[in-house]
Amino acid sequence: MNFSPESLMMSYGYKPELSEGAIKCPIFQTSTFVFKNAEEGKNFFEVAYGLREKHPDEELGLIYSRLNNPDLEILENRLTLWDKADDAAVFESGMSAISTTLMEFLKPGDLILYSSPVYGGTDHFISKILPSYGIHTLGVTAYDTKEEVLEKLQNHEHGDKLAFVYLETPANPTNALIDISMYKDVANQYSSEEKQVYMAVDNTYMGPLWQHPLEHGADLVIYSATKYIGGHSDVIAGACLGSKELIGRVKVLRTFLGCMAGPWTGWLLMRSLETLKVRMDQQAANAEKVAEFLSNHPLVEKVYYLGNITPEDGRQYDIHKKQSKSNGAMVSFDIKGGEQEAFRFLNNMKLIKLAVSLGSTESLAEHPATMTHADVDSGLRKKMSITDKMIRLSVGVENHKDIIWDIEQALEKV
């Protein structure tokens, strides 16, 4: 019997007999592990440092929690199930997953092609940190055609040095969709026998259930595991998934940067994975009702929600049908007015919490232009419709009637 991922999340990769029969994996709060003998220690290090390949019937041993830990390894095994990835690497934050991955696959002189808008921290790292290391950047939008992207590369001073493609889809906070397979074609066009142009997709907005970038050509999929995967606003974590070869490279750099997740993080995320589908299903159902209410409210100018995309939206509709398995639970909207009206709405919420982050059990609201995307170039913000009147909602698992009541009464205060 091939069980579904939501069933396997309870036990996959864990052997109770190795932990005194405990039904749940214990927290292995230890820095180092004892070898049975010197020969075993030698064997473990040979595999860990890549001095030789693991034998087919050889069990990987535990050495040191910066290299491996039972909580981390079992978590990584379970994370691969939803995306059907070969391997996963978990980090202590989403940004450490992003920065470690980019540092592994980029070197001075290279060009990274990236979509806009992206999460504010990602934008800062790509546009301000990477250039200080001699890495060139080129931004594209969700609405650029393949021909326009290729033209931008051809006209860029370092276009022939393209080494990596980084996408975030749906875009944060506008829900604009990007065609993953189209950018895979671009990456392939710039690849050669000597150089492979890899592509990573930040899938945080859709989580492991609602979109599977690896199926559409991505080499790597990245998550802020703080969001839907963690889902309870009590853990900071990140993850990168892909092939054994590529994740092996990411894990080596992770080892030497020391940004692996600890046992407590691993344990908390394993707990959260058990309810991931239940939570996300409820959040998506709630978001549909919230978006419908907002779309019919006189004080709302525009609603940014995947469920509102229609055939009249052309390519966006086609991408949504091809890539998305749900409309998600993220809803942004433009309130009539500007910052003053947006702040008045936010300041009058009673149930929904005014906080950044997303994907958790509680509903959250924030003001992207002055909060999560405050560091993004003002011209780019305007171009991407991230204006003073935009409010971003992360819809939680509360009763949808209570969420809508809170939105309605806050709008009345405006």
Secondary structure, DSSP 4 states (H G I P E B T S, - for coil): ----HHHHTTTTT--GGGGTT-SS------SB---SSHHHHHHHHHHHTTSSPPPTTPPPPP-BTTT--HHHHHHHHHHHHHHT-SEEEEESSHHHHHHHHHHHH--TT-EEEEEES--HHHHHIIIIIGGGGT-EEEEEETT--HHHHHHHHHHSTTGGGEEEEEEESSPTTT-----HHHHHHHHHHT--SS---EEEEE-TTTHHHHB-GGGGT-SEEEEETIIIII-SSS---EEEEE-HHHHHHHHHHHHHHT-B--HHHHHHHHHHHTTHHHHHHHHHHHHHHHHHHHHT-TTEEEEE-GGG--GGGTHHHHHHHHHBSS--SEEEEEESS-HHHHHHHHHT-SSSEE-S--SSSS-EEE-TTTTTTTTS-HHHHHHTT--TTEEEEE--SS-HHHHHHHHHHHHHH-
